[in-house]
Amino acid sequence: MARQRAFDREAALESALLAFWRHGYEATSVAELTAAMGIRPPSLYAAFGDKQRLFEEAVRRYQATYGAFTARALAEEPTGRGAIERVLREAAHEYAGPAHPRGCLIITAAVNCGPESAEVEELLRGFRKEAKAALRRRIDDDVAAGRLAPGTDTAGLATFYASVIQGMSTQSRDGATESDLLRVAALAMSAWPAETAGHR
């Protein structure tokens, strides 16, 4: 009697991630998930719980893989300006990449959800708020270092750049190329406030 092939949990989770990314949370049915993952519904429930918990795990995987460029750029660049410019440039590359669905899972996966998916919407909204707060912290760093004037509207700038990133995700799903998105990134950086005299 042939032995049953071992269940590859990581491969199944990756397939679920791509399905959610391509279609969104609500539009991805359990039947579509199990077909993509190569398993039966009982195996999905045994391994991941329900659809929502599977989605939450897929989001964590996304953040650790495809979406990790944002946290890396914000952590590694020595200036706030450099960090945000790198985020925008890498978003252009990632969002238009041919190897996976376009755009950002965190931005697009719960755009058209009903009341029954309120927890999923809130989960993703929380991630987007934290991303915006992280942008603001790096802008605040430049103010603290004297690169930007003390009265700089760091909250407004963070909201602006978060809006640009969200717009780049939507544009990529509408067919914008990496080159198109890099032009958006360059234009967005032209809105960066003039640096103080000692740092020009």
Disulfide bonds with the S-S distance in Angstrom:
none
